[in-house]
Amino acid sequence: MAKISRESAKERIEFLKRELERQNYNYYVLNSPAITDFEFDLLMGELQGLEKMYPEFATEDSPTRRVGSDLAPASSDTGFVQVAHRYPMLSLGNTYAKEELYEFDNRIRRSAGRPYSFSCELKFDGTAICLTYRRGRLLRALTRGDGTKGDDVTRNVVNIPAIPQFLHGDDIPEEFEIRGEIYMPFAAFDRLNAERAEAELEPFANPRNAASGSLKLQNPEEMRTRGLDCVLYHLLGENLPFKTHSEALEAAGRWGLPVSGYSRIADSIDEAVAYIDEWDTRRKTLPFATDGIVIKVNELDLQRQLGFTAKSPRWATAWKFKPEQALTPLLSVDYQVGRTGAVTPVANLEPVLLSGTVVKRASLHNKDQMDLLDIHIGDYVYVEKGGEIIPKITGVELSRRPADALRPVFPERCPDCGTPLVRDEDEARHYCPNGESCPVQIKGRFVHFAGRKAMDILAGDATVETLYSKGFIRTLPDLYTLTRDQLISLDGWQEKSADNFLASLEASKKVPFERVLYALGIRHIGEQTAKTLARHFGSIDALASASREDLLQVEDIGGTVADSIIAWFASESGRETVRRLREAGLRMEAGSDSMERLSNTLEGKTVVISGNFTISREAMKGLIEAHGGKNSGSVSGKTSWLLAGEKAGPEKLKKAEKLGVPVISETDFYGIIGKE
Ligand code: IVH
């Protein structure tokens, strides 16, 4: 690192500390990183170098000495309880340079004075989790938090199929912790982002953000639809009988815990480097994201001897893969209008090969992103695949900017209907507010309404285009007034196609209410939100008359979504749409089919819990809901059971007795839901 003056170093250190804190917040709390991991690591490396050069400026609170925190800010009430970690949850030192791996090995050899080996493992790109098992049962799941305390996310974690709630085997320690990563495989990530795109919600930047965002969901039921997976890689506890890390993980695997099948023991650093080189290519065939390789000393006594720095163990390090990039000229920018009027800038690129596919288009997200990149037409731009559906532009090569390059001009008017665009205050997107008569939006609404996950009507882009251009359809209910003669009159339509189309319209009248609600295309109401709302309100009339406060009571509904619902139902066109669709025979009330659960055993039952159980209280609540029951905080005449654990509250027991509410034990409860 080049020598810089004390004065400039001080200034730069202050800047880097602030910048890294800000980026940590974007990454861990907002789940929306503004820079790539590689850029983050460069800034961190620069700060480390400067602090080494001028140790007097290296403070305790420096991001080089603390792990980034995923804890929600104190001002927000997320409903997650913070719990102290029994052992601090640290991070790993990382490197992009092979020499540093050899230095890592040299440091170990100097302390060891005896042979040792390495456990080489994939570095799974997800979000860290710490599970505690007591007497073979999952007691608690904590996020990493700030390393000393984490958020209790047990009620969400019980909905991840890979994580067992009960273990099997006769050598399970009385209590232990096991740490690992919750991640979202590419297939689930693509599905989720496609759904979000359809609902015109901001897509998750990568599978890791999608995983950590999901883990903090307020609605545990939604967790089950997210397709999360888990891998565990670090066992901790008092007086465990294992000599090596790999032996401990093997045992964990026998007890039923998900451990990686891709790890390998290396007897030297050269063998570890060979593992890295092998996986640098092979990782591209994996169905989930990895961002590097972790190398750990395998012998536990040597691990203990080497110990920790403030932030990471001395017995492990991470090799990080560099993201694959391509550099290509930006030809032009298109502005696409979606069905809810959101305008998205999309870059047209000189075709270029990136990770095996030809890339021609890349997302620019919104105007802020374009300004941030200071992008010009003709610029050579860096393109990366962050696991997104279309790649993104991550930077501009300023040294190759043509002298006459001009900034693209973000349109002030809708490219389709010419209406001046508006920008919502708390959103980065621009919208065309002419929802009623902007042709792209109208056609987009029909395509969405007819979609497979909505009303499942035999009409795609082409049919909608034809029906629209003939003037047969303008608002959604018009579909239900189409006649056989009108359809047969269309170019290329025969009696058979007309009949099939009419039959699909008829069948759509049986589609459950939650899908009808989704089909309406209310801004910010995706498939999952529609389900939640249908379940909560039960009918379109109840939803239409809900106040903002009522809506905010619903899990995962925030101000933006609530306002969008209120505006839709307040509009003349919204009300008229509901009236005519109801008249056409569509379902406007939830039936029993809108529930998706582990079982319905507790349907209609309200359970109050009190005291401690072999699993945490949060996990118990999650279990009740997963089997269709309701959890309530106080005993009343409506309570079905008081589920009493150790040290159950005497007040609650007394009240249950007085009201004749049956008191059941934890074992009784498992009997009811059919668990061992
Ligand atoms: S071991 C004491 N092993 O990477 C540190 N971590 O950048 C124990 N990670 O915080 C961590 N795969 O969230 C370990 N095979 C693996 C891993 C792994 C992913 C994550 C973990 C850690 C982060 C460090």
Residues whose N, C-alpha, C, O or C-beta is under 5 A from the ligand:
A	BS01	IVH	L90 S91 L92 E121 L122 K123 F124 A128 E181 Y233 H234 V294 P313
